[in-house]
Amino acid sequence: MTYFDALETRTADQRAADQAQALRIQIERAKSAPGFATHFAGVDTDAVTSVADLPKLPVLRKSDLTKAQATRPPFGGFTVKPARHFHHVFQSPGPIYEPGSTDHDWWRMGRFVHAAGVGPGDIVQNCFGYHLTPAGMIFENGARAVGAAVLPAGTGQTELQVTAARDIGCTAYAGTPDYLKVILDKADEMGVTLSFSKAIVGGGALFPSLRQDYAERGISCLQCYATADLGNIAYESAAMEGMIIDEHVIVEIVTPGTGTPVAEGEVGEVVVTSLNPDYPLIRFATGDLSAIMPGVSPCGRTNIRIKGWMGRADQTTKIKGMFVRPEQVAALVDKHDEIVKARVIAARQGEMDTMTVQIESAGGDDMVYAKSVVEVLKLKGAIEVVEPGTLPKDGLVIEDQRVYE
């Protein structure tokens, strides 16, 4: 077993000490960017001396970036250097703009590519898009970091993809999980034998049946969890037990709509602090749900693992014509010291919407809670007080039970 670098096998104490030092440097670096100077206004950043102190800082959401980019284009003032000093500027749907660089492993994808067994001697057929969005360049950068050659194939033109893969002798595929099957099926139709033995995928669900189909064709398929803003966050190894957190990010799992960490093992929103010196996103909320797994990977990498993508944290729901947001549920919890957590349930009675607010509390007055619900959620609803520890630990703070036919 060879590792990408020695960081992957650090002890927990070594990693904690290294991260604490890197975090302090990153916070100071971020404060030099005008976007973060505004974002951190009134916050005692000096109080953050370790990863455990991160909840003292505000969460940064994509909506915050979008608003900031409208007034400080293109990056909202959240980079430490101007756009002209980056190698690339990308545009994702929104639109929202992200910087990029061809510097060695800038998006930290090389660690995943190495874990998937790709290296010198491999030719990667990169079927991620190269137009405007960064996925193509992210995976190309990772392939270069491990010494592999790249066919920048992009998407579409499947017959040409098959022909190029055959003629060049591509040994590895990079792209969405399902597009590889399109290429393989087209190759079968054309009577062409391809040389793929490895696949590195992301940007969509890798279903077990699809992975098994590739395995039966002699292709080992592993997936990563990455975003356009952050680059690689977590990745699978050959052990295929959860997704290992990258060594240059810090991941928290928080209650959706808040910056409050959940207990280990509970489902919550993935919040990431990137240690990228050029783009120091701190406590960036991905909007995705996941959970921390206990223990470490059998592959020998010692960083924490998450269970992978488990849904979206943005549970904003319209009830009785009004939007109810996770942030409002969090505000309701904060309004009363004795409330542990709350859950809003949207349902139907006849042709009418109903709203029930379940509140975990050791006591409290239903009438007082009902008044707070109206003040915070702007809607009336039934109140159901339950014992602490009763509500499901599934990451949902708004549950829509209505059936739409």
N, C-alpha and C positions, 0 to 999 in steps of 0.2 A: 504494500500500500504506500503510495506516494501522495503527498499533500501539496497544495498550491504554494503554501508557505508555512512557517512555524506558527503563525497566528492561530491557525485552525486547531491546534492542540494545546493551547495555553490552559493553565489551571484557572478555576473560577476566580481565585484571588488575583492572579496576574491580570486577567481580563478586566476585572473590576477596577484595579488600580490604573491600568492603561486607559480605560475608558474615562475615568474621572479626570485624568490629566488632559486627554484629548477634548473632552467636553468643555472644560474651562477655556482652552485655547479657541475652540470653535465659537463659543458664546462671545468672547471678546472680538473675534473676527467678524461675527455677524453684526455686532453693534456698530461696526464701521459702515455698514450698508444702510442707506436712508430708510428703506422699507422696514428693516428690523429696529432701527432707532425709534420709529413711530410705534411699531408693534410692541416694543418693550417699555414704552413710556409709562412711568409710575411703578415699574416692576423692579424689585431688588435682585438683580441678576447675580450680585456677589454672594447671595445666599445659596446659590447652586454650586455645590462642591463635589457632588457625586451623582450617579444616575438616579439614586433614590430621591434626589432633590428636584428632579425634572418637573414633577407636578406643580412646583411653585411658579413655573413659566406658563404663559397662555398657549393654547393650541392654535396652530396656524392652519386654516382650511383653504381648500382650493378656491372657494368663493372669495376669500380675502385676497388671494393672488390675483384673481380676475379683476376685482375692484381696483387693486393697486396698479395693475398693468394698464388700466384705462387712464390713469392719471400720470403714471411714470413708465411709459413704454420703453423697451418691450418687456422688461422683467420685473416691473413694479418696485424697483429699488432693492430687490432681495439678493442680488449678486454683488460680489466685492470688486468686480471690474466691469467696464462697459461692454456692450454687445460687440463692438468692433474688435475686442481682444479675445473673443472666443472663436473657435474654428467653425462652428455651425450655430445657426439659430433655427429652431423648429417651431412648427405651428400644429397644435393639437386641436380637436374640436372644442368649440367654446366661443371664439378662439382663445387659446391660452398659449403663451410662448415659453419655450424652454431652451436653455443654452446647451451646447455640446462641445466636446473637444476630442481631438484625435490623440491626445496624450495617452500614455500607456494605461490601459484598463481604467479609463476615466469613469465608466459606469459600473465598474467592479463586476463585470460579467465573466471575466476570465476564470474566476474561482469556480463558478458553476460549470463552465465549459470544460475545465480540467476535471472536475468531479465526474462529468459524464464520459470521461475517457478520450476526449478529443485532444489532439496535440500535433506535434510535427509529423508530417507525412499524411495528415488528413487534408481533404479538400471539402470545405463546407459549402453546400448549396444553400445560400441564405435567401429564404423566401419570405422574409419580412419586408414590409414596404420601405422604400427609400425616398418616397415623395412627401415632402413637408414634415411628416411625423418621424420620430427618431428611432423606431424599433430596428430598422435595417442597420443603421449605424451602430446601435447599441450592441447587437450581436456580432457585427463585423469587428468591432473594437475588441470584444471578448475573444473571438477566434484568433485575432492577431496576437493577443496577449499570451496565447499558448503556442504560438508558432505555426498555426494552421493556415493554409491558403483558403481563399474565399471566392466563390462564384456569386457575384451580386445579382441574384436572379429576380428578386422582387416577387410580385404576385401575377397570376394570370398566364395566358399562353401555355397551357399545360403540355401540349405536344412538344413545343420548343424546350420546355423544362426537362422533359424526358430525354430528348435528343442530346441536350447539353450535358445532362447528368451522365449519360452513357459515354459520350465522346470524351468528356474530361475525366471521367472516372471518379465522380464525387463519392466520398465515403461517409459523409455525415450530412444530415438535414437540419436546418434551422428554420422555424416558422411556427404557425399555429398548429395545434395538435391534429386537426382534421385534414389540412391541406396535403399532408404527406400521403394520406390514403388516396386522395384524388390523383396524385402523381403516380403512385404505385398501381392503381387500377388502370390508369391510362397506359402505363408501361406494359401491363398484361395484355391490354387490348391491342397494342402495337407489336406484341411479341418481342419486347425489349427486356433484357436482363440488366438490372441496376446493381450498383455495388454498395448501396447504403448499409451500414452496420450500426450506426449510431444516430440518434435524433435528440436534439435539444429544442424544447418547445416552451411556449408561453402564450399569453394573450387570449387564452380560452380554456375550456374545461378539457382535461385529459381523462376520459372515462376509462374505467378498468377494462372494458371490452375492447376499446381501441388500442390500449397499451398491449393487451394480450394478442391482438391481431398482428401488431408489429413484431412482438416477440416470436410469434410463429413464423414470421418471415425472416428471422435472424437479426432483427433490429432492436437494440436496446434504446428505450425512449425514457428520458428523464425531463422533468419540468422545473421551471423557476417561477418566482413571483417577483415581478418588476413593474415599475411605472415609468412613464415618460419624465416625470419630475425628479424621481429619486434614483433611477437606475435599478440595479438588482437589490432586492431586500432579503430574499431567502431562496433556498434551492434544495433540490433533492440530491442525495448521493446514491450510490449503488445499493445501499441498505433499504432505500425506499420506505423509510419510517419517518414520516413528517418531513418538514422543510427546515433546513438549518439556516439560522440567521447569518447574514454576511458579517464579516469581521469589521467592516467600516461603517456600520449603521448601529443605532441603538433602537430597539423596538419595545414599545409599551403596548399593553392591551388595556383599553379604558372603557368605561361605560359610555355608550353612544350619546353624543350631545354634550359630553363633559370632558374634562381632562383628568378624571379620577380613575386610577388604576383599579381593575377588578382583581379578585383573588386568583391565584395561579390555577389554571385549568378552566376558569370560567370563560365564556365567549364574550368578546367585546370588540371595539373598534381598534384597528391597527393604527398606531401613531408612531411615526418614524423620525428620528433625528439622524440626519446625514452628516458624516464627518468629511464630506467633500469640501476642500478649502475654497473652491471657486464659487460654490452654490450651497451655502450653509443652511439648508432648510432644518429648522429646529422645531420639534414637536409637530411635524406635518401630519395632518389627519388624512389618511388614504380613503376613508369612506368604506373600507372593507372590514368584514368581520372575520376573526379567527380566535384561536386560543393557544396558550402556551402548553406544550407537552411536558410531562415530567421526564427526568433523566436525560441522558445524552444518546446520541446516535451510535448504533453498533459499529459504524464505520470508523470510529475513533475520533471524529471531530467533536470538540467539547462544547461548542457554543449551544445556547438554548435553541429549541425547535418550536415551530408553530404547526398547527394541524393543516395549514393551507387555507385556501379561500372558502369561507363558510357563509357567504351572502354579503349584502350591502347594509351598512350602518345607517344610511339615510332612509329612515322609515317614515318620513313625512307623509301624512295621511289626511285626506279631506274628510271631515265628519260634519254632517249637518251644514255643509257648504263652507266650512271654515277649515283652514289647514292647522293641523296639530303637529308640532315638530319635536324631535328628541330634546332640543335645547330647552323647550318649555317644560317638559317632564323633569329635566334636571333642575330647573328653577323651582319647581314645585317641591322637590325633595329638599333643596337648600333652604326653603322657606320655614321648615320645621325641623328643629334639631333631632327630634325623636324618630323621624322617618328614615328608615334604612334605604329603601328603594321604592319605586313606583312603576306601575305598568298600566298603560291606557289600552282598553279593549274596545274596538269598534265592531258593532254588530248591527243586525237588522231586526226589527219587530214589525211584521207586516211590511209596509212600504216605507217605513221610517227608520232613519239611522238612530242608533242608541250608542251611548258612551258610558262605559264603566271604568272607574279609576280604582285599581287595586293598590293599596298602600300597605307596605310592610312597616309595622310599628308595634311596639309593646303596649301601646295605649293611645290615647288621643281622642278628641271629640269629632265625631262624624260631621257635625254641623260646621265646625271650624274648618275642617278639611274641604267640605263642599264649597265654602266661601272662597277658600284659596284657589280651588280648581277654577272657579268662575273668573277670579282675578288674573290668574296666570294663563289658563288655556282659552279664556274668553268663551267658554261653553259650560252649560250645566251638564252634570253627569251623576250617575249613581256612584256612591262611595262604598268600597268594600275593604275593610281593614283586616289584614291577615297577620299572623305571627311572623316575626323575623325568620328568614331562611325558607319561607314557604314558596315564594315566587320562583319560577324556573330560571336556571342559570344559562339561558340560551342567547343572551345578547339582545333580546327584543325588549324595547321599552314601549313600543306601540305595536299592538297586534291587531291586524285587520282580519276579522272572522267572517266578513261578508262574502257571499258567493255571487259572482257575476256570471250570468248565463246569456 
